[in-house]
Amino acid sequence: MSARLAPPFRRAYPYFVAIPTRWMDNDTYGHVNNVVYYSYFDTAVNRHLIEAGHLDIRSGPCIGLVVETACQFHKALSFPETIDAGLRVVQLGRSSVIYEIGLFRSGDDDAAGTGRFVHVWVDRTTRRPVAVPEPIRRALTPLAAAGDAARGSDSASSARSGSR
C-alpha cells in the first residue's frame, strides 16, 4: 500500500464544509461512486475560496487550475447522509497550493476518504502562471498545516499537465 495522502483523522483539519450526498452519487453497489469523491474535494476547496477568499469564478483575472488530484478510500459513504469535508493547506507556494482533504461521515472521527488536490494559479486569458492572489493567500494561510505551508516553495508548478 502506498503512503497516506492526507491524515485520516478529523482533528488534522482546521476547516470543514458539510456536503449532503445526492441520490445520483450512489452507484449500483449502493455506495458513493469513487469518482464522486473528487467532486467533493473540488466543492470543499472552491467553497472556501469563494466564501473566504472572494474568488470570482466567472470573471476574475486569474483562476486556479487543478493539475493533480489523488484519493484513497477507507470506507464507504452513501446516500442519504451528510459528509464533513475537512480541508487543510500543506504548501502555499508563489503560484501553487497543495491541499489535503478528509471526507468524514457526520460524527465520525476516522475518514472515509482522504486526498490531495493541487491548484496552479494562472491568468484567465493567457493561462500563464501568476502569483496566488493576495485575498486567496489570506484565506488559505489559516488552513496551513503546522510548519508546512509557510515555506512558500513552489514544487507543484512543475505539474502543469492538467486543467479543470
C-alpha positions in Angstrom: 0.0 0.0 0.0 1.2 3.5 -0.8 1.8 6.2 1.8 -1.2 8.1 3.1 -2.2 11.1 1.0 -3.6 13.1 3.9 -4.3 12.5 7.6 -7.3 10.1 8.2 -8.4 11.8 11.4 -10.8 14.8 11.9 -8.5 16.8 14.3 -6.0 17.4 11.5 -8.3 19.7 9.5 -9.0 23.3 10.6 -11.9 23.9 8.2 -15.0 21.9 7.4 -17.8 22.2 4.9 -20.9 20.0 5.1 -21.8 18.3 1.8 -25.0 16.3 1.5 -24.8 13.2 -0.6 -27.3 13.0 -3.5 -29.2 10.0 -4.8 -27.2 10.2 -8.1 -23.9 9.9 -6.1 -24.7 6.2 -5.4 -23.6 3.6 -7.8 -25.2 0.2 -8.5 -23.4 -1.2 -5.5 -25.3 1.2 -3.1 -22.4 3.4 -2.1 -21.0 6.7 -3.4 -19.1 6.1 -6.5 -15.3 6.7 -6.3 -15.3 9.5 -8.9 -17.7 11.5 -6.8 -15.2 11.8 -4.0 -13.2 14.1 -6.4 -16.2 16.4 -6.8 -16.5 16.6 -3.0 -12.8 17.7 -2.9 -13.5 20.4 -5.6 -16.6 21.6 -3.7 -14.7 21.9 -0.4 -11.8 23.8 -1.9 -13.8 26.1 -4.1 -16.5 26.9 -1.5 -13.7 28.1 0.8 -12.0 30.1 -1.9 -15.3 31.8 -2.9 -16.5 32.5 0.6 -13.3 33.4 2.4 -11.0 34.4 -0.5 -13.7 36.2 -2.5 -12.8 34.2 -5.6 -14.7 35.4 -8.7 -15.2 32.2 -10.6 -16.9 33.9 -13.6 -14.8 37.0 -14.4 -11.8 37.3 -12.0 -8.5 38.0 -13.7 -7.0 34.7 -12.6 -8.1 31.2 -11.9 -6.8 28.1 -10.1 -6.4 25.1 -12.4 -6.4 21.7 -10.9 -3.2 20.0 -12.0 -3.2 17.0 -9.7 -5.7 15.0 -7.6 -5.4 11.7 -5.7 -7.7 9.9 -3.4 -7.5 6.9 -1.0 -10.7 5.2 0.0 -11.1 4.0 3.6 -14.8 3.2 4.0 -18.0 3.6 2.0 -20.2 6.6 2.0 -23.8 6.5 0.7 -27.0 8.4 0.1 -28.6 9.8 2.2 -26.0 11.2 4.6 -24.0 14.4 5.1 -20.3 14.4 4.6 -18.0 16.7 6.5 -15.2 17.6 4.1 -12.1 18.7 6.1 -9.6 21.0 4.4 -6.0 22.0 5.1 -3.1 23.5 3.2 0.2 21.8 3.2 2.0 24.0 0.8 1.3 27.6 -0.2 3.8 28.5 -3.0 4.2 31.5 -5.2 1.7 30.2 -7.8 0.5 26.9 -6.4 -1.3 25.5 -3.5 -1.4 21.9 -2.3 -4.4 20.9 -0.2 -5.2 17.8 1.8 -8.8 16.8 2.2 -10.5 14.4 4.5 -14.1 13.2 3.9 -15.9 12.2 7.1 -19.3 10.7 7.8 -21.0 13.2 10.0 -19.9 12.5 13.6 -17.1 10.1 12.6 -13.5 10.9 13.6 -12.0 8.5 11.1 -12.0 9.5 7.4 -14.0 7.6 4.8 -11.6 9.1 2.2 -8.5 11.2 2.1 -6.9 13.1 -0.8 -4.6 15.6 -2.3 -5.7 18.5 -4.6 -3.2 20.8 -6.3 -4.0 24.2 -7.8 -1.8 26.3 -10.0 -2.9 29.9 -10.4 -2.9 31.3 -13.9 -4.0 34.3 -15.8 -7.6 33.6 -17.1 -6.7 34.6 -20.7 -3.2 33.5 -21.3 -3.2 30.5 -18.9 0.3 31.5 -17.8 1.2 31.1 -14.1 0.6 34.1 -11.8 1.1 34.6 -8.1 -1.6 33.3 -5.8 -3.9 36.4 -5.4 -3.5 38.1 -2.0 -7.1 37.6 -0.9 -6.8 33.9 -1.7 -3.5 33.7 0.1 -5.0 35.4 3.2 -7.9 32.9 3.1 -5.6 29.9 2.9 -3.0 30.9 5.5 -5.2 29.9 8.5 -5.6 26.5 6.9 -1.9 25.8 6.9 -0.8 22.5 8.4 1.7 23.2 11.1 5.1 24.2 9.6 4.2 23.1 6.1 2.5 25.9 4.1 4.6 28.8 5.3 7.7 27.6 3.5 6.5 29.1 0.2 8.2 26.7 -2.2 6.6 26.0 -5.5 7.2 22.4 -6.4 3.6 22.0 -7.7 4.1 24.3 -10.5 6.1 21.7 -12.4 2.9 19.6 -12.6 1.2 21.8 -15.2 -0.2 18.9 -17.3 -3.8 19.1 -16.3 -6.7 21.5 -16.0 -10.3 21.8 -14.9 
